[in-house]
């Protein structure tokens, strides 16, 4: 039997640059689906694996293992797709848009977007659900107010990811803490030291930007036209928001995410039938096929014709292929070899923090899914933290920041594809305005190199006391 070895740096460079070349050529030059590029990438990695001594059977098993590790994301995505479809049909999202246009002052709109999306994401624990409901509404309101959509999308994502990395209900929060061997609530408390200052700075940035853009290009006639179009198309009343309230309350009570989201989708279908005059069978069908309508307003058509389980299939396939590719990368030890190459320099909390963030970003770039990053990063970096006797809370915090907050920055990742598709703004357009992500990453690096809010194990603390 052939002896199995780890890949050398040259083999890794060829593999990863080959992957990037394939992805970019398919998406930028050939206009082919990213999913096909990811599928082909499996076999490029398999060829390297066989060269390294692995059997095909083991490599295929690593694909299956990688996919199974992230199947919860698939379940959530399917549920969110159903929710978006019925909430548009039931008037929940249109009502949010209407009241937003009615009551939110243009000058504070970006700040309001950040706050609304962050409150919803903390309460529900899902950035995808937040972007697919409140996010859609805020983009529509921003369009009506004449505020550049990439900036609006940046505010939506800053709010959505704030909760996704902080809420105890979030799957990414649970994953980062569990794989780092940290209690979830201890992880959340550790995140607070970074998240709260980041949020305040981000809120100030969006407030200042809001006063620059708010009201500058606002067309009151267009706002009134959008509102009247919504009223003609949907029954708009405050009780249209009851399904949203029910979902938020159930999630705050720590009920399981997937069934709660499905309950919300069912309520949306009931609301569509009772209040919007849809046939109940057609209302239920929107959970699978999405909502479809033709109004006189082209923008509203593009905004409201979405959702449904079928609308999530492209992202779902990206997740499956990305998780599979991540499974092979882990089996081959690719990221482990990259880290070991620079291991001699991982002698300070600052260098370890920076390396963790880079590994997490690479997990999103080459694993194409946030789950890949959050699964691989703690496993790869834990020894470096243990050698410095750093508390595992520092590992879980850095893995969360690097894994969750960079996931929407990669155009071919699950988050990048989903967020761009739902918001109607390309990844590279909204990327410069993901201010919460950039501020959080900057603070994490600052903490690492200054020693601020960096904790050590009890063993290290006792050693320091003795030396003192």
Secondary structure, DSSP 8 states (H G I E B T S, - for coil): --------HHHHHHHHHHHHHHHHIIIIIS---HHHHHHHHHHHHHHHHHHTT--HHHHHHHHHHHHHHTHHHHHHHHHHHHHHHHHHHTTHHHHHHHHHHHH--GGGHHHHHHHHHHHHHHHH--HHHHIIIIIHHHHHHHHHHT--HHHHHHHHHHHHHHHHTT-TT-HHHHHHHHHTT--HHHHHHHHHHHHHHHHHHHHHHHHHHHHHHTTTS--HHHHHHHHHHHHHHS---GGGGHHHHHHHHHHHTT--HHHHHHHHHHHHHHHHHHTS---HHHHHHHHHH------S-HHHHHHHS--SSGGGHHHHHHHHHHHHHHHHHHHHTHHHHHHHHTGGG--SHHHHHHHHHHHHHHHHHHH-SHHHHHHHHHHHHHHHHHHTTB-HHHHHHHHHHHHHTTGGG-TTSHHHHHHHHHHTS-HHHHHTT-HHHHHHHHHHHHHHHHTTT--B-HHHHHHHHHH-
